[in-house]
C-alpha cells in the first residue's frame, strides 16, 4: 500500500499525519525525539508548546478565534486537545501544556494507520509524497537538504521564550488578580509598578547582560512578533509601557487608580501553580533575569521555574517557492507546513498542517489540491504565504487585515469582524 511520510512531530506534523491517516492512507511519522532535541524542546512528547501556553483569543469575532473555529470544521486534533486541557485565561484559550502534548501524542501513536519512526531524517526524496513540518529549528543536515531544494532561498529570524514563576512566590501585598476591562474571571496576576519603580526597572533592563549566541544562532534579524523584552525596551523609555507593560483597562484595588505600568502573569498549568510573564520573551543571562525581573515589586521573591531562552528560527521564502496547495513548485510531491512554511503562531502552524495533510493525500490520488477561499482565515493565511507578489517576506499570523474587505462597509470594528467571521463560517456551513 502507498504511504506518505510526515517529518516532524510538532503541531503541524501531528495535524497532517492524522488528516492523512483518517483518510485511510498509511503514514510514517518521523520524529527525532527522544534521540535528539532542539535547544527549545524539553519533553519527549509530540506537539510540545515552547514559547507560551496561550493559543490566543477564543472569540469568533477575533482573527485567532475564527482560525480555531475553522480548524474545528476539519476535526483538528489540536482543538480537541485544547478543549480537554484548557486553563483559565480571560478571553484567551490557554492550556496545560503537558496534558495538551500528551493528549496529541496518544492520539497519534494509537492510530492504526500511523507508524512512528524515531529517526533523524537527513534528506528528502522528491519522488515520494512527503509533508515537511520540522519547525523553525530543523536539524542541520535536513536543513541543508531543504536549502538545496529551495536553491538556498531560506531565511531566519529569532524567537524567545518567557520565564515561568511559581504562584506561591508572588508577593500579593503588591499583586492583584484581574483581567483587562473586567473581561474573564480575573485570571491574570497583575504586578503594578509606580513611576519610580518603572524607571529603575527600565534602566536595569536595558543595561542587563544578554546571553552570548553561538555561531549557529548569530542573528540576521529579530522578528517583531517575538521581540525580546530588553530589545523592545531599548527603543525608548515608554516603549514597553505602551507594549507588554501597558496598564490600560486595569485598576489597582489597593489604590483605586490605574498603575503607571503593569506586568501581567498568565496561568501556565491547570493546577494554577505556575505563571508565565506575559510578553517577557528574553535573551538575558539567567542571573540577569533573576536580578532584573526581581525589581518588579510583586516578583521580589519570585521563584523561577524556567528562565527565558532565545533560539534560531528558520523559514523558507514561501511566496517564491510554494504552490497554493503548499507543495514545492519545483518538487510538487514535497509539501511544507508549520513555521518552516512561513506561518507564525501555534494554531496557524497547526492549520497549515491540516491543509498540507489533505493535499498530500490528494497528490497521492492524482486529485486537485484543496485551496480554501481567501475570505476564510486559513485560506487568507495560506494565500498570503504563497502570494508571489509579496516582497520582503516575513512570517504571518492570523489577522483580519489579510481578508478581502466586505462588499458593504461596516464602521464599527466589532461588527465588521463578526461579519467577516460569519462570511467564512457560512461558507463552511454551505459546503457541508
Secondary structure as a PSIPRED ss2 file (coil, helix, strand):
# PSIPRED VFORMAT (PSIPRED V4.0)

   1 X C   1.000  0.000  0.000
   2 X C   1.000  0.000  0.000
   3 X E   0.000  0.000  1.000
   4 X E   0.000  0.000  1.000
   5 X E   0.000  0.000  1.000
   6 X E   0.000  0.000  1.000
   7 X E   0.000  0.000  1.000
   8 X C   1.000  0.000  0.000
   9 X C   1.000  0.000  0.000
  10 X C   1.000  0.000  0.000
  11 X H   0.000  1.000  0.000
  12 X H   0.000  1.000  0.000
  13 X H   0.000  1.000  0.000
  14 X H   0.000  1.000  0.000
  15 X H   0.000  1.000  0.000
  16 X H   0.000  1.000  0.000
  17 X H   0.000  1.000  0.000
  18 X H   0.000  1.000  0.000
  19 X H   0.000  1.000  0.000
  20 X H   0.000  1.000  0.000
  21 X H   0.000  1.000  0.000
  22 X H   0.000  1.000  0.000
  23 X C   1.000  0.000  0.000
  24 X C   1.000  0.000  0.000
  25 X C   1.000  0.000  0.000
  26 X E   0.000  0.000  1.000
  27 X E   0.000  0.000  1.000
  28 X E   0.000  0.000  1.000
  29 X E   0.000  0.000  1.000
  30 X E   0.000  0.000  1.000
  31 X C   1.000  0.000  0.000
  32 X C   1.000  0.000  0.000
  33 X C   1.000  0.000  0.000
  34 X C   1.000  0.000  0.000
  35 X C   1.000  0.000  0.000
  36 X C   1.000  0.000  0.000
  37 X C   1.000  0.000  0.000
  38 X C   1.000  0.000  0.000
  39 X C   1.000  0.000  0.000
  40 X C   1.000  0.000  0.000
  41 X C   1.000  0.000  0.000
  42 X C   1.000  0.000  0.000
  43 X C   1.000  0.000  0.000
  44 X C   1.000  0.000  0.000
  45 X C   1.000  0.000  0.000
  46 X C   1.000  0.000  0.000
  47 X C   1.000  0.000  0.000
  48 X C   1.000  0.000  0.000
  49 X C   1.000  0.000  0.000
  50 X C   1.000  0.000  0.000
  51 X C   1.000  0.000  0.000
  52 X C   1.000  0.000  0.000
  53 X C   1.000  0.000  0.000
  54 X E   0.000  0.000  1.000
  55 X E   0.000  0.000  1.000
  56 X E   0.000  0.000  1.000
  57 X E   0.000  0.000  1.000
  58 X C   1.000  0.000  0.000
  59 X C   1.000  0.000  0.000
  60 X C   1.000  0.000  0.000
  61 X C   1.000  0.000  0.000
  62 X C   1.000  0.000  0.000
  63 X H   0.000  1.000  0.000
  64 X H   0.000  1.000  0.000
  65 X H   0.000  1.000  0.000
  66 X H   0.000  1.000  0.000
  67 X H   0.000  1.000  0.000
  68 X H   0.000  1.000  0.000
  69 X H   0.000  1.000  0.000
  70 X H   0.000  1.000  0.000
  71 X H   0.000  1.000  0.000
  72 X H   0.000  1.000  0.000
  73 X H   0.000  1.000  0.000
  74 X C   1.000  0.000  0.000
  75 X C   1.000  0.000  0.000
  76 X C   1.000  0.000  0.000
  77 X H   0.000  1.000  0.000
  78 X H   0.000  1.000  0.000
  79 X H   0.000  1.000  0.000
  80 X H   0.000  1.000  0.000
  81 X H   0.000  1.000  0.000
  82 X H   0.000  1.000  0.000
  83 X H   0.000  1.000  0.000
  84 X H   0.000  1.000  0.000
  85 X C   1.000  0.000  0.000
  86 X E   0.000  0.000  1.000
  87 X E   0.000  0.000  1.000
  88 X C   1.000  0.000  0.000
  89 X C   1.000  0.000  0.000
  90 X C   1.000  0.000  0.000
  91 X C   1.000  0.000  0.000
  92 X E   0.000  0.000  1.000
  93 X E   0.000  0.000  1.000
  94 X E   0.000  0.000  1.000
  95 X E   0.000  0.000  1.000
  96 X C   1.000  0.000  0.000
  97 X H   0.000  1.000  0.000
  98 X H   0.000  1.000  0.000
  99 X H   0.000  1.000  0.000
 100 X H   0.000  1.000  0.000
 101 X H   0.000  1.000  0.000
 102 X H   0.000  1.000  0.000
 103 X H   0.000  1.000  0.000
 104 X H   0.000  1.000  0.000
 105 X H   0.000  1.000  0.000
 106 X H   0.000  1.000  0.000
 107 X H   0.000  1.000  0.000
 108 X H   0.000  1.000  0.000
 109 X H   0.000  1.000  0.000
 110 X C   1.000  0.000  0.000
 111 X C   1.000  0.000  0.000
 112 X C   1.000  0.000  0.000
 113 X C   1.000  0.000  0.000
 114 X E   0.000  0.000  1.000
 115 X E   0.000  0.000  1.000
 116 X E   0.000  0.000  1.000
 117 X E   0.000  0.000  1.000
 118 X C   1.000  0.000  0.000
 119 X C   1.000  0.000  0.000
 120 X C   1.000  0.000  0.000
 121 X C   1.000  0.000  0.000
 122 X C   1.000  0.000  0.000
 123 X C   1.000  0.000  0.000
 124 X C   1.000  0.000  0.000
 125 X C   1.000  0.000  0.000
 126 X C   1.000  0.000  0.000
 127 X C   1.000  0.000  0.000
 128 X C   1.000  0.000  0.000
 129 X C   1.000  0.000  0.000
 130 X E   0.000  0.000  1.000
 131 X E   0.000  0.000  1.000
 132 X E   0.000  0.000  1.000
 133 X C   1.000  0.000  0.000
 134 X C   1.000  0.000  0.000
 135 X C   1.000  0.000  0.000
 136 X C   1.000  0.000  0.000
 137 X C   1.000  0.000  0.000
 138 X C   1.000  0.000  0.000
 139 X C   1.000  0.000  0.000
 140 X H   0.000  1.000  0.000
 141 X H   0.000  1.000  0.000
 142 X H   0.000  1.000  0.000
 143 X H   0.000  1.000  0.000
 144 X H   0.000  1.000  0.000
 145 X H   0.000  1.000  0.000
 146 X H   0.000  1.000  0.000
 147 X H   0.000  1.000  0.000
 148 X H   0.000  1.000  0.000
 149 X H   0.000  1.000  0.000
 150 X C   1.000  0.000  0.000
 151 X C   1.000  0.000  0.000
 152 X C   1.000  0.000  0.000
 153 X C   1.000  0.000  0.000
 154 X E   0.000  0.000  1.000
 155 X E   0.000  0.000  1.000
 156 X E   0.000  0.000  1.000
 157 X E   0.000  0.000  1.000
 158 X E   0.000  0.000  1.000
 159 X E   0.000  0.000  1.000
 160 X E   0.000  0.000  1.000
 161 X E   0.000  0.000  1.000
 162 X E   0.000  0.000  1.000
 163 X E   0.000  0.000  1.000
 164 X E   0.000  0.000  1.000
 165 X E   0.000  0.000  1.000
 166 X E   0.000  0.000  1.000
 167 X H   0.000  1.000  0.000
 168 X H   0.000  1.000  0.000
 169 X H   0.000  1.000  0.000
 170 X C   1.000  0.000  0.000
 171 X C   1.000  0.000  0.000
 172 X C   1.000  0.000  0.000
 173 X C   1.000  0.000  0.000
 174 X C   1.000  0.000  0.000
 175 X C   1.000  0.000  0.000
 176 X E   0.000  0.000  1.000
 177 X E   0.000  0.000  1.000
 178 X C   1.000  0.000  0.000
 179 X C   1.000  0.000  0.000
 180 X H   0.000  1.000  0.000
 181 X H   0.000  1.000  0.000
 182 X H   0.000  1.000  0.000
 183 X C   1.000  0.000  0.000
 184 X C   1.000  0.000  0.000
 185 X C   1.000  0.000  0.000
 186 X C   1.000  0.000  0.000
 187 X C   1.000  0.000  0.000
 188 X C   1.000  0.000  0.000
 189 X E   0.000  0.000  1.000
 190 X E   0.000  0.000  1.000
 191 X E   0.000  0.000  1.000
 192 X E   0.000  0.000  1.000
 193 X E   0.000  0.000  1.000
 194 X C   1.000  0.000  0.000
 195 X H   0.000  1.000  0.000
 196 X H   0.000  1.000  0.000
 197 X H   0.000  1.000  0.000
 198 X H   0.000  1.000  0.000
 199 X H   0.000  1.000  0.000
 200 X H   0.000  1.000  0.000
 201 X H   0.000  1.000  0.000
 202 X H   0.000  1.000  0.000
 203 X H   0.000  1.000  0.000
 204 X H   0.000  1.000  0.000
 205 X H   0.000  1.000  0.000
 206 X H   0.000  1.000  0.000
 207 X H   0.000  1.000  0.000
 208 X C   1.000  0.000  0.000
 209 X C   1.000  0.000  0.000
 210 X E   0.000  0.000  1.000
 211 X C   1.000  0.000  0.000
 212 X C   1.000  0.000  0.000
 213 X C   1.000  0.000  0.000
 214 X C   1.000  0.000  0.000
 215 X H   0.000  1.000  0.000
 216 X H   0.000  1.000  0.000
 217 X H   0.000  1.000  0.000
 218 X C   1.000  0.000  0.000
 219 X C   1.000  0.000  0.000
 220 X C   1.000  0.000  0.000
 221 X C   1.000  0.000  0.000
 222 X C   1.000  0.000  0.000
 223 X C   1.000  0.000  0.000
 224 X H   0.000  1.000  0.000
 225 X H   0.000  1.000  0.000
 226 X H   0.000  1.000  0.000
 227 X C   1.000  0.000  0.000
 228 X C   1.000  0.000  0.000
 229 X H   0.000  1.000  0.000
 230 X H   0.000  1.000  0.000
 231 X H   0.000  1.000  0.000
 232 X H   0.000  1.000  0.000
 233 X H   0.000  1.000  0.000
 234 X C   1.000  0.000  0.000
 235 X C   1.000  0.000  0.000
 236 X C   1.000  0.000  0.000
 237 X C   1.000  0.000  0.000
 238 X C   1.000  0.000  0.000
 239 X C   1.000  0.000  0.000
 240 X C   1.000  0.000  0.000
 241 X C   1.000  0.000  0.000
 242 X C   1.000  0.000  0.000
 243 X C   1.000  0.000  0.000
 244 X C   1.000  0.000  0.000
 245 X C   1.000  0.000  0.000
 246 X C   1.000  0.000  0.000
 247 X C   1.000  0.000  0.000
 248 X C   1.000  0.000  0.000
 249 X C   1.000  0.000  0.000
 250 X C   1.000  0.000  0.000
 251 X C   1.000  0.000  0.000
 252 X C   1.000  0.000  0.000
 253 X C   1.000  0.000  0.000
 254 X C   1.000  0.000  0.000
 255 X C   1.000  0.000  0.000
 256 X C   1.000  0.000  0.000
 257 X C   1.000  0.000  0.000
 258 X C   1.000  0.000  0.000
 259 X C   1.000  0.000  0.000
 260 X C   1.000  0.000  0.000
 261 X E   0.000  0.000  1.000
 262 X E   0.000  0.000  1.000
 263 X E   0.000  0.000  1.000
 264 X E   0.000  0.000  1.000
 265 X E   0.000  0.000  1.000
 266 X E   0.000  0.000  1.000
 267 X E   0.000  0.000  1.000
 268 X C   1.000  0.000  0.000
 269 X C   1.000  0.000  0.000
 270 X C   1.000  0.000  0.000
 271 X C   1.000  0.000  0.000
 272 X C   1.000  0.000  0.000
 273 X C   1.000  0.000  0.000
 274 X E   0.000  0.000  1.000
 275 X E   0.000  0.000  1.000
 276 X E   0.000  0.000  1.000
 277 X E   0.000  0.000  1.000
 278 X E   0.000  0.000  1.000
 279 X E   0.000  0.000  1.000
 280 X E   0.000  0.000  1.000
 281 X E   0.000  0.000  1.000
 282 X C   1.000  0.000  0.000
 283 X C   1.000  0.000  0.000
 284 X E   0.000  0.000  1.000
 285 X C   1.000  0.000  0.000
 286 X H   0.000  1.000  0.000
 287 X H   0.000  1.000  0.000
 288 X H   0.000  1.000  0.000
 289 X H   0.000  1.000  0.000
 290 X H   0.000  1.000  0.000
 291 X H   0.000  1.000  0.000
 292 X H   0.000  1.000  0.000
 293 X H   0.000  1.000  0.000
 294 X C   1.000  0.000  0.000
 295 X C   1.000  0.000  0.000
 296 X C   1.000  0.000  0.000
 297 X H   0.000  1.000  0.000
 298 X H   0.000  1.000  0.000
 299 X H   0.000  1.000  0.000
 300 X C   1.000  0.000  0.000
 301 X C   1.000  0.000  0.000
 302 X C   1.000  0.000  0.000
 303 X C   1.000  0.000  0.000
 304 X E   0.000  0.000  1.000
 305 X E   0.000  0.000  1.000
 306 X E   0.000  0.000  1.000
 307 X C   1.000  0.000  0.000
 308 X C   1.000  0.000  0.000
 309 X E   0.000  0.000  1.000
 310 X E   0.000  0.000  1.000
 311 X E   0.000  0.000  1.000
 312 X E   0.000  0.000  1.000
 313 X E   0.000  0.000  1.000
 314 X E   0.000  0.000  1.000
 315 X E   0.000  0.000  1.000
 316 X E   0.000  0.000  1.000
 317 X C   1.000  0.000  0.000
 318 X H   0.000  1.000  0.000
 319 X H   0.000  1.000  0.000
 320 X H   0.000  1.000  0.000
 321 X H   0.000  1.000  0.000
 322 X E   0.000  0.000  1.000
 323 X C   1.000  0.000  0.000
 324 X C   1.000  0.000  0.000
 325 X C   1.000  0.000  0.000
 326 X C   1.000  0.000  0.000
 327 X E   0.000  0.000  1.000
 328 X E   0.000  0.000  1.000
 329 X C   1.000  0.000  0.000
 330 X C   1.000  0.000  0.000
 331 X C   1.000  0.000  0.000
 332 X C   1.000  0.000  0.000
 333 X C   1.000  0.000  0.000
 334 X E   0.000  0.000  1.000
 335 X E   0.000  0.000  1.000
 336 X E   0.000  0.000  1.000
 337 X C   1.000  0.000  0.000
 338 X C   1.000  0.000  0.000
 339 X H   0.000  1.000  0.000
 340 X H   0.000  1.000  0.000
 341 X H   0.000  1.000  0.000
 342 X C   1.000  0.000  0.000
 343 X E   0.000  0.000  1.000
 344 X C   1.000  0.000  0.000
 345 X C   1.000  0.000  0.000
 346 X H   0.000  1.000  0.000
 347 X H   0.000  1.000  0.000
 348 X H   0.000  1.000  0.000
 349 X H   0.000  1.000  0.000
 350 X H   0.000  1.000  0.000
 351 X H   0.000  1.000  0.000
 352 X H   0.000  1.000  0.000
 353 X H   0.000  1.000  0.000
 354 X H   0.000  1.000  0.000
 355 X H   0.000  1.000  0.000
 356 X H   0.000  1.000  0.000
 357 X H   0.000  1.000  0.000
 358 X H   0.000  1.000  0.000
 359 X H   0.000  1.000  0.000
 360 X H   0.000  1.000  0.000
 361 X H   0.000  1.000  0.000
 362 X H   0.000  1.000  0.000
 363 X H   0.000  1.000  0.000
 364 X H   0.000  1.000  0.000
 365 X H   0.000  1.000  0.000
 366 X C   1.000  0.000  0.000
 367 X C   1.000  0.000  0.000
 368 X C   1.000  0.000  0.000
 369 X C   1.000  0.000  0.000
 370 X C   1.000  0.000  0.000
 371 X C   1.000  0.000  0.000
 372 X C   1.000  0.000  0.000
 373 X C   1.000  0.000  0.000
 374 X C   1.000  0.000  0.000
 375 X C   1.000  0.000  0.000
 376 X C   1.000  0.000  0.000
 377 X H   0.000  1.000  0.000
 378 X H   0.000  1.000  0.000
 379 X H   0.000  1.000  0.000
 380 X H   0.000  1.000  0.000
 381 X H   0.000  1.000  0.000
 382 X H   0.000  1.000  0.000
 383 X H   0.000  1.000  0.000
 384 X H   0.000  1.000  0.000
 385 X H   0.000  1.000  0.000
 386 X C   1.000  0.000  0.000
 387 X C   1.000  0.000  0.000
 388 X C   1.000  0.000  0.000
 389 X C   1.000  0.000  0.000
 390 X C   1.000  0.000  0.000
 391 X C   1.000  0.000  0.000
 392 X C   1.000  0.000  0.000
 393 X C   1.000  0.000  0.000
 394 X C   1.000  0.000  0.000
 395 X C   1.000  0.000  0.000
 396 X E   0.000  0.000  1.000
 397 X C   1.000  0.000  0.000
 398 X C   1.000  0.000  0.000
 399 X C   1.000  0.000  0.000
 400 X H   0.000  1.000  0.000
 401 X H   0.000  1.000  0.000
 402 X H   0.000  1.000  0.000
 403 X C   1.000  0.000  0.000
 404 X C   1.000  0.000  0.000
 405 X C   1.000  0.000  0.000
 406 X C   1.000  0.000  0.000
 407 X C   1.000  0.000  0.000
 408 X C   1.000  0.000  0.000
 409 X C   1.000  0.000  0.000
 410 X C   1.000  0.000  0.000
 411 X C   1.000  0.000  0.000
 412 X C   1.000  0.000  0.000
 413 X H   0.000  1.000  0.000
 414 X H   0.000  1.000  0.000
 415 X H   0.000  1.000  0.000
 416 X H   0.000  1.000  0.000
 417 X H   0.000  1.000  0.000
 418 X H   0.000  1.000  0.000
 419 X H   0.000  1.000  0.000
 420 X H   0.000  1.000  0.000
 421 X H   0.000  1.000  0.000
 422 X H   0.000  1.000  0.000
 423 X H   0.000  1.000  0.000
 424 X H   0.000  1.000  0.000
 425 X H   0.000  1.000  0.000
 426 X H   0.000  1.000  0.000
 427 X H   0.000  1.000  0.000
 428 X H   0.000  1.000  0.000
 429 X H   0.000  1.000  0.000
 430 X H   0.000  1.000  0.000
 431 X H   0.000  1.000  0.000
 432 X C   1.000  0.000  0.000
